[in-house]
């Protein structure tokens, strides 16, 4: 091959590479324009569904598996005190815990999308079923407009502000009669240091994150 032919080949190869480079940059710029600005996390919808935790395992008050300064969600039901380590809720797969305390179903929910230190008590809600005896079938249903959604049985609700109902099929006929629907009560709680909770409730036990993962209702 002559030097002239080689120079021509190199020139056209460079020209093709330059054209491809220009086209690639134009295409990427167009894609960015189509995508628009990133969404505000507080307004995003995240439609994941994950079942809550059942049969949460608890440790006695003398456990050394939790530090004195760690935050807990403290609940007092009649004369029974129970604490739930806040850090145990800090994840999408474990943000709902379905418990039974002294024969009363109690479900703890926590919105985990912010820091554990940023007013966590404003993102906790505890439900109590005064008409049942078995653990509630509740879990996470994602977010909508930046707000946490939960499900109870097969219906979805916002975690905060919603009136959540549970159906008890007392007639055993598989039909949701109005007199078989009961609104869940809100149970008072505290978010405090483990040391302070234990001093005030020496007979307490504490949940540290272990339990059985439930199953999501098929209809969801």
Backbone bond lengths (Angstrom), bond angles and torsions (degrees), N, CA, C in turn:
res aa  C-N    CA-C-N  psi(-1)  N-CA   C-N-CA  omega(-1)  CA-C   N-CA-C  phi
1 X - - - 1.468 - - 1.527 109.14 -
2 X 1.328 116.16 133.51 1.463 120.33 -179.70 1.513 110.38 -72.99
3 X 1.358 114.72 162.79 1.470 119.58 179.09 1.518 110.77 -62.49
4 X 1.351 117.01 -36.43 1.463 120.76 -179.40 1.522 110.48 -64.52
5 X 1.335 117.30 -43.63 1.467 121.02 178.47 1.530 111.28 -62.63
6 X 1.337 115.44 -39.96 1.462 119.87 179.74 1.521 111.38 -64.28
7 X 1.361 116.06 -42.94 1.454 120.62 179.08 1.528 110.95 -63.09
8 X 1.344 116.03 -40.73 1.471 119.76 179.12 1.533 110.53 -64.12
9 X 1.320 116.76 -41.45 1.467 121.04 179.70 1.526 111.22 -63.62
10 X 1.344 116.70 -43.32 1.463 121.25 178.86 1.517 110.47 -63.64
11 X 1.364 115.93 -41.01 1.465 120.57 -178.99 1.527 111.15 -61.49
12 X 1.332 116.57 -47.48 1.459 119.34 -177.68 1.534 111.84 -69.92
13 X 1.337 116.51 -32.94 1.477 119.18 176.10 1.520 110.63 -63.09
14 X 1.345 115.53 -43.56 1.456 120.10 178.12 1.514 112.04 -64.35
15 X 1.350 115.67 -38.72 1.458 119.77 179.65 1.525 111.34 -63.68
16 X 1.337 116.46 -42.56 1.475 120.89 178.95 1.527 110.47 -63.25
17 X 1.343 116.56 -43.26 1.466 120.61 179.67 1.522 111.02 -62.62
18 X 1.356 116.63 -40.88 1.466 120.66 179.62 1.527 110.90 -64.24
19 X 1.320 117.27 -42.63 1.466 121.56 179.47 1.530 111.18 -62.88
20 X 1.331 116.03 -41.44 1.460 119.58 178.11 1.520 111.45 -63.84
21 X 1.331 115.93 -38.97 1.464 120.90 179.04 1.525 110.83 -63.54
22 X 1.344 116.64 -45.29 1.465 121.29 179.92 1.520 110.29 -63.39
23 X 1.341 117.28 -43.23 1.462 121.19 -179.27 1.535 111.02 -64.26
24 X 1.329 116.41 -42.06 1.469 120.22 -179.01 1.521 110.73 -62.39
25 X 1.332 117.36 -43.27 1.465 119.95 179.16 1.529 111.69 -65.57
26 X 1.326 116.54 -38.63 1.469 119.86 178.11 1.526 110.84 -64.82
27 X 1.340 116.35 -42.43 1.464 120.71 -178.47 1.521 111.07 -64.27
28 X 1.339 116.75 -44.33 1.464 120.38 179.74 1.520 111.48 -64.09
29 X 1.327 116.18 -38.72 1.463 119.76 177.99 1.521 110.71 -63.32
30 X 1.351 117.01 -39.41 1.459 120.57 178.84 1.525 110.69 -65.79
31 X 1.342 116.22 -38.75 1.460 119.52 179.30 1.520 111.07 -63.68
32 X 1.344 116.71 -41.14 1.460 119.84 178.68 1.521 110.87 -62.20
33 X 1.348 116.16 -37.87 1.460 119.45 179.47 1.526 110.67 -66.10
34 X 1.345 116.45 -36.91 1.461 119.16 179.84 1.528 111.27 -68.65
35 X 1.333 115.83 -37.41 1.457 119.51 -177.06 1.529 112.13 -69.02
36 X 1.299 117.99 -34.77 1.456 121.02 -179.20 1.522 111.04 74.71
37 X 1.325 117.76 -174.93 1.461 121.52 -177.46 1.521 111.35 -70.13
38 X 1.331 118.36 153.12 1.463 121.15 178.84 1.518 110.57 -64.06
39 X 1.348 115.48 148.77 1.452 119.68 -179.19 1.522 110.83 -73.89
40 X 1.315 114.94 150.87 1.455 121.56 172.73 1.521 107.77 -71.16
41 X 1.362 118.82 124.38 1.462 120.08 -178.65 1.521 112.96 -54.49
42 X 1.348 117.57 -30.53 1.456 120.46 -179.10 1.521 112.71 -72.01
43 X 1.353 117.25 -11.94 1.455 119.80 -179.04 1.526 112.59 -113.13
44 X 1.328 116.96 0.64 1.460 120.70 -176.62 1.525 111.51 -76.78
45 X 1.318 116.63 147.45 1.450 123.01 173.79 1.519 108.52 -103.04
46 X 1.321 117.09 126.60 1.458 122.02 179.65 1.533 107.82 -125.66
47 X 1.333 117.22 100.05 1.462 120.53 -169.98 1.527 115.06 -87.11
48 X 1.337 118.06 37.91 1.448 117.50 177.69 1.532 109.57 -76.63
49 X 1.317 116.25 152.35 1.462 122.49 177.68 1.516 107.41 -130.13
50 X 1.317 115.90 127.34 1.457 119.62 178.82 1.522 109.09 -144.11
51 X 1.309 115.78 137.39 1.466 121.18 -176.75 1.518 110.95 -69.55
52 X 1.326 115.30 156.07 1.454 120.97 177.10 1.520 112.13 -78.93
53 X 1.323 114.61 175.18 1.461 122.43 176.59 1.528 108.97 -87.27
54 X 1.332 116.66 139.61 1.456 122.72 176.98 1.529 109.38 -119.82
55 X 1.324 114.87 160.58 1.465 122.11 178.92 1.528 111.32 46.15
56 X 1.321 116.86 55.87 1.475 118.85 179.34 1.526 111.50 -61.92
57 X 1.315 115.46 132.92 1.460 120.43 178.74 1.525 109.80 -82.73
58 X 1.312 116.27 139.70 1.463 120.45 -178.85 1.529 110.23 -120.76
59 X 1.315 113.72 153.43 1.461 121.99 176.67 1.529 108.53 -111.80
60 X 1.313 115.97 154.82 1.465 120.00 178.00 1.521 110.31 -72.36
61 X 1.320 116.57 167.44 1.464 121.82 -175.27 1.525 113.13 -64.51
62 X 1.325 118.07 -20.69 1.468 120.17 -178.27 1.533 112.84 -89.11
63 X 1.334 117.81 11.12 1.461 120.43 179.13 1.524 111.13 -62.97
64 X 1.332 115.36 148.65 1.470 120.30 176.00 1.533 110.82 -106.83
65 X 1.329 116.68 16.22 1.462 121.58 -177.13 1.525 113.20 -90.36
66 X 1.302 117.59 1.84 1.460 121.77 177.67 1.528 108.15 -136.04
67 X 1.321 116.48 136.92 1.460 121.03 -178.00 1.522 111.05 -81.65
68 X 1.336 116.97 149.79 1.474 120.62 -176.86 1.519 113.74 -56.44
69 X 1.349 117.37 -34.24 1.464 120.30 -175.47 1.525 113.14 -87.00
70 X 1.326 118.59 -4.12 1.463 120.07 -179.59 1.525 110.68 -71.53
71 X 1.345 114.54 144.61 1.454 120.50 -177.98 1.534 110.60 -79.76
72 X 1.332 115.04 144.01 1.454 121.52 174.51 1.524 109.17 -132.10
73 X 1.328 114.96 155.39 1.458 121.71 169.74 1.523 105.86 -95.38
74 X 1.308 116.83 112.70 1.456 121.24 -176.01 1.517 111.96 -99.58
75 X 1.330 116.11 133.04 1.463 122.52 -178.88 1.517 109.06 -127.34
76 X 1.311 115.87 139.06 1.462 121.88 175.52 1.517 107.47 -124.64
77 X 1.326 116.24 111.67 1.465 122.12 179.15 1.521 107.72 -114.64
78 X 1.330 115.11 111.06 1.461 121.50 -171.51 1.534 107.25 56.93
79 X 1.318 117.87 -116.48 1.466 119.07 -179.66 1.533 112.41 -107.04
80 X 1.336 116.62 12.63 1.451 120.43 -178.13 1.527 110.59 -103.54
81 X 1.326 115.79 122.74 1.466 121.74 177.70 1.522 109.72 -102.43
82 X 1.331 115.25 136.32 1.468 120.58 176.27 1.527 108.42 -143.31
83 X 1.313 115.82 138.99 1.467 121.69 178.17 1.526 109.17 -116.21
84 X 1.322 115.17 150.48 1.466 122.28 178.34 1.519 107.76 -127.89
85 X 1.315 116.77 116.65 1.454 120.69 -178.33 1.524 109.72 -59.57
86 X 1.327 116.50 123.63 1.462 120.71 -174.74 1.525 111.54 -60.02
87 X 1.320 117.39 -39.49 1.465 121.13 -178.21 1.524 111.96 -62.17
88 X 1.341 117.20 -22.22 1.461 120.65 179.74 1.528 111.94 -70.40
89 X 1.342 117.52 -12.92 1.468 122.07 179.49 1.527 112.04 -100.32
90 X 1.307 116.96 -1.18 1.458 120.87 -171.05 1.528 111.57 -83.76
91 X 1.307 115.76 68.25 1.466 121.71 179.26 1.514 109.37 177.86
92 X 1.327 116.84 146.25 1.456 121.49 -174.67 1.527 111.80 -59.51
93 X 1.323 117.50 -34.93 1.457 120.78 -174.97 1.525 113.28 -79.00
94 X 1.324 118.72 -5.39 1.466 119.09 -174.02 1.527 112.82 -140.25
95 X 1.307 116.24 29.12 1.458 120.60 -174.71 1.528 113.93 -87.80
96 X 1.344 117.07 -4.61 1.467 122.65 176.34 1.530 108.50 -129.64
97 X 1.328 116.49 126.25 1.467 121.25 179.83 1.525 108.58 -123.35
98 X 1.326 115.85 121.85 1.465 122.72 -179.94 1.525 109.37 -100.59
99 X 1.308 116.12 111.11 1.461 121.95 -174.23 1.528 109.62 -119.16
100 X 1.308 115.73 169.10 1.459 122.72 170.90 1.523 106.82 -133.48
101 X 1.328 116.69 121.26 1.460 122.09 -178.87 1.514 108.73 -117.72
102 X 1.306 116.46 117.28 1.464 122.60 -179.80 1.530 111.25 52.44
103 X 1.328 115.96 41.10 1.451 121.56 177.07 1.517 114.88 81.72
104 X 1.329 117.76 3.14 1.460 121.83 -179.85 1.520 109.95 -109.88
105 X 1.338 118.61 124.56 1.474 120.70 177.88 1.525 111.12 -67.27
106 X 1.324 115.72 129.81 1.470 123.14 179.46 1.534 107.60 -133.86
107 X 1.316 116.46 130.29 1.469 120.50 178.49 1.518 109.60 -123.25
108 X 1.328 114.94 129.41 1.462 121.67 179.86 1.515 107.81 -105.76
109 X 1.325 116.81 129.67 1.464 121.84 178.85 1.519 108.99 -123.76
110 X 1.330 115.31 144.87 1.466 120.54 -178.65 1.524 109.07 -145.19
111 X 1.330 115.98 131.00 1.470 121.23 177.65 1.526 108.37 -85.54
112 X 1.347 118.52 112.24 1.464 121.23 -168.24 1.520 115.77 -94.75
113 X 1.344 119.19 12.45 1.455 120.43 -170.64 1.531 113.96 -85.85
114 X 1.330 117.38 7.24 1.450 121.15 176.10 1.521 109.34 -131.12
115 X 1.342 116.36 174.27 1.456 121.24 -178.38 1.525 111.01 -63.56
116 X 1.328 115.31 145.96 1.458 120.99 176.15 1.529 111.66 -61.79
117 X 1.323 116.36 -20.77 1.464 120.60 -175.75 1.523 112.51 -95.87
118 X 1.319 117.59 -1.79 1.468 121.07 -176.13 1.533 110.43 -99.01
119 X 1.326 116.20 79.70 1.457 123.47 178.32 1.529 112.82 46.45
120 X 1.333 117.35 59.05 1.475 119.86 -176.39 1.518 113.26 -61.48
121 X 1.326 117.66 -26.76 1.468 119.70 -178.78 1.526 112.41 -61.34
122 X 1.337 116.96 -21.73 1.463 120.68 179.01 1.533 112.00 -79.67
123 X 1.336 116.96 -8.18 1.464 120.74 -177.97 1.535 112.15 -116.77
124 X 1.332 115.08 12.19 1.465 121.07 178.50 1.527 108.94 -107.68
125 X 1.304 115.32 138.04 1.469 120.67 170.20 1.516 108.05 -141.51
126 X 1.333 115.85 132.93 1.458 121.67 -177.84 1.527 108.61 -116.54
127 X 1.331 115.77 126.71 1.459 122.17 -179.05 1.527 110.10 -106.14
128 X 1.327 114.48 148.78 1.462 120.54 -179.88 1.527 108.72 -135.10
129 X 1.332 117.00 131.96 1.457 122.42 178.79 1.527 108.40 -104.00
130 X 1.317 116.04 100.75 1.464 120.54 -177.56 1.520 113.50 -80.18
131 X 1.327 117.11 0.75 1.461 120.82 -177.56 1.530 112.28 -116.82
132 X 1.314 117.33 0.96 1.457 120.38 -177.46 1.514 112.35 -122.47
133 X 1.315 115.57 176.89 1.466 121.20 179.28 1.527 112.23 -133.93
134 X 1.338 117.06 -12.38 1.462 121.14 179.63 1.524 109.88 -106.64
135 X 1.322 116.03 154.41 1.466 121.37 -177.93 1.523 111.01 -55.22
136 X 1.306 115.40 141.04 1.461 120.98 178.29 1.523 110.43 -68.33
137 X 1.320 116.62 150.61 1.462 122.04 176.26 1.529 107.68 -96.53
138 X 1.329 115.04 82.11 1.460 120.90 -177.62 1.520 110.31 -125.08
139 X 1.332 115.73 152.00 1.455 120.99 179.24 1.514 110.61 -162.94
140 X 1.306 115.39 -176.86 1.466 122.41 -178.88 1.523 110.07 -85.69
141 X 1.337 115.39 139.29 1.466 121.17 179.51 1.524 110.41 -124.23
142 X 1.332 117.03 28.16 1.458 120.80 176.68 1.511 113.04 83.29
143 X 1.337 115.40 -155.79 1.455 121.08 178.53 1.527 109.31 -131.00
144 X 1.308 114.14 156.34 1.464 121.48 175.70 1.520 107.62 -143.52
145 X 1.324 116.11 123.53 1.468 121.88 -176.35 1.527 110.89 56.00
146 X 1.338 115.53 35.75 1.454 120.52 177.86 1.507 114.74 77.72
147 X 1.341 118.01 7.75 1.457 121.38 -178.93 1.526 109.36 -112.87
148 X 1.324 114.83 141.93 1.456 120.07 -179.20 1.527 110.66 -69.85
149 X 1.347 114.94 138.73 1.452 120.61 174.27 1.528 109.11 -117.02
150 X 1.311 115.35 145.30 1.456 121.60 178.04 1.527 107.86 -127.71
151 X 1.317 115.62 164.51 1.456 118.64 171.13 1.518 108.74 -121.69
152 X 1.317 115.10 149.80 1.461 122.44 172.18 1.519 106.32 -128.11
153 X 1.340 115.58 120.45 1.456 121.03 -170.06 1.531 108.34 58.30
154 X 1.307 120.22 -108.41 1.465 119.79 -177.35 1.525 112.25 -123.18
155 X 1.322 117.42 20.19 1.460 121.04 -178.09 1.526 110.13 -121.35
156 X 1.336 115.70 143.73 1.453 121.08 -178.17 1.522 112.26 -98.73
157 X 1.338 114.71 148.26 1.463 121.73 -179.24 1.528 108.62 -146.49
158 X 1.329 116.53 155.18 1.448 119.51 166.13 1.527 108.28 -71.88
159 X 1.335 115.38 139.94 1.463 119.07 -179.03 1.525 111.43 -58.93
160 X 1.318 116.63 -43.85 1.458 121.09 -177.54 1.531 110.51 -102.66
161 X 1.323 115.45 136.85 1.459 120.46 172.00 1.510 116.34 86.92
162 X 1.329 118.13 -12.89 1.463 120.69 -177.40 1.527 111.09 -88.99
163 X 1.323 115.03 148.60 1.453 121.02 169.64 1.528 106.98 -90.04
164 X 1.308 116.01 112.42 1.467 121.63 -174.77 1.524 109.26 -99.55
165 X 1.314 115.84 129.97 1.463 120.91 -177.80 1.523 111.21 -114.66
166 X 1.323 114.67 154.22 1.461 121.54 177.48 1.522 108.12 -129.54
167 X 1.319 115.18 143.43 1.464 120.76 -179.89 1.519 109.52 -103.01
168 X 1.336 115.35 127.77 1.460 121.64 173.23 1.525 107.98 -114.61
169 X 1.311 115.98 110.46 1.461 122.03 -175.41 1.528 109.97 -78.82
170 X 1.323 115.87 73.03 1.467 120.28 -176.78 1.522 112.32 -66.65
171 X 1.346 117.03 -27.67 1.469 120.29 178.98 1.530 112.99 -82.54
172 X 1.321 115.43 -11.93 1.473 121.21 -179.45 1.530 112.39 57.93
173 X 1.347 115.27 34.22 1.460 118.26 -179.44 1.530 112.71 -108.88
174 X 1.329 117.08 1.47 1.457 121.20 177.82 1.509 114.54 74.01
175 X 1.334 117.60 10.77 1.467 121.24 -179.42 1.531 109.83 -113.17
176 X 1.325 114.92 135.79 1.466 120.06 -179.79 1.531 109.76 -81.47
177 X 1.296 116.41 90.40 1.462 120.56 175.50 1.530 109.23 -80.39
178 X 1.330 117.95 144.84 1.474 121.25 -178.75 1.529 113.61 -54.36
179 X 1.341 116.75 -36.03 1.466 118.91 -178.31 1.529 112.43 -79.18
180 X 1.346 116.53 1.27 1.467 120.37 175.99 1.525 112.13 -104.73
181 X 1.349 116.93 3.87 1.459 121.90 179.40 1.525 109.12 -100.66
182 X 1.324 116.10 130.60 1.460 121.21 -177.16 1.521 110.04 -129.98
183 X 1.309 115.53 136.55 1.462 120.04 178.16 1.522 110.02 -81.04
184 X 1.325 116.18 132.64 1.458 120.47 177.34 1.524 110.32 -70.47
185 X 1.315 115.39 143.60 1.466 121.16 178.05 1.527 109.63 -90.01
186 X 1.322 115.81 153.77 1.462 121.08 172.41 1.516 108.51 -89.44
187 X 1.314 115.97 128.68 1.459 121.70 -179.87 1.520 109.46 -101.32
188 X 1.320 116.33 132.42 1.462 120.38 179.93 1.528 110.57 -65.94
189 X 1.321 115.74 150.77 1.468 121.79 -178.98 1.519 109.28 -150.02
190 X 1.312 115.90 168.15 1.456 123.12 173.06 1.523 109.06 -129.43
191 X 1.309 116.82 145.64 1.460 121.28 168.97 1.525 106.09 -111.95
192 X 1.327 115.85 107.49 1.470 122.06 -172.72 1.526 109.45 -140.73
193 X 1.312 116.02 170.98 1.459 121.28 173.33 1.525 109.26 -68.53
194 X 1.327 115.40 144.97 1.459 120.66 178.85 1.531 111.07 -56.89
195 X 1.327 117.15 -40.22 1.466 121.33 -179.25 1.528 110.61 -58.67
196 X 1.334 116.35 -46.68 1.466 120.08 -177.72 1.525 111.19 -67.85
197 X 1.338 116.50 -42.23 1.456 119.51 179.73 1.524 111.14 -62.31
198 X 1.321 116.00 -43.37 1.473 120.16 -177.94 1.526 111.66 -66.68
199 X 1.337 116.37 -35.94 1.468 119.34 178.43 1.527 110.95 -66.33
200 X 1.317 116.28 -37.31 1.466 120.11 -179.58 1.519 113.09 -81.02
201 X 1.345 116.40 -23.14 1.467 121.23 -178.49 1.527 108.91 -135.62
202 X 1.328 117.65 74.67 1.475 120.98 -174.28 1.531 114.24 -62.25
203 X 1.335 117.91 -19.78 1.466 120.56 -179.56 1.535 112.32 -93.49
204 X 1.320 117.07 9.87 1.465 120.82 -178.07 1.522 112.11 -67.35
205 X 1.300 115.88 160.92 1.456 121.58 164.45 1.523 106.51 -120.92
206 X 1.334 117.34 176.25 1.462 119.42 -173.10 1.529 111.10 -146.28
207 X 1.313 115.08 136.06 1.467 122.92 175.49 1.521 108.40 -91.46
208 X 1.351 115.66 130.47 1.466 120.82 -175.88 1.526 113.48 -115.91
209 X 1.334 117.31 4.15 1.466 118.64 174.59 1.508 116.37 124.79
210 X 1.335 118.24 -9.33 1.456 119.89 -178.42 1.530 110.59 -91.30
211 X 1.325 115.09 140.99 1.451 121.31 178.68 1.507 109.73 178.69
212 X 1.328 115.89 -172.49 1.456 121.84 -178.62 1.522 108.82 -105.07
213 X 1.337 116.27 129.29 1.452 120.65 177.63 1.525 108.87 -73.89
214 X 1.356 114.77 127.73 1.455 119.61 -179.63 1.514 112.61 -77.24
215 X 1.318 115.53 -177.85 1.460 122.14 178.44 1.520 109.45 -110.35
216 X 1.327 116.34 136.12 1.455 121.18 178.88 1.526 109.91 -73.40
217 X 1.337 118.65 134.90 1.468 120.16 177.26 1.522 111.46 -54.81
218 X 1.323 115.95 137.39 1.461 120.77 -175.13 1.538 111.84 -60.75
219 X 1.327 116.85 -31.59 1.466 120.25 -177.00 1.522 113.16 -71.45
220 X 1.342 117.08 -13.96 1.449 120.60 178.94 1.529 110.89 -92.53
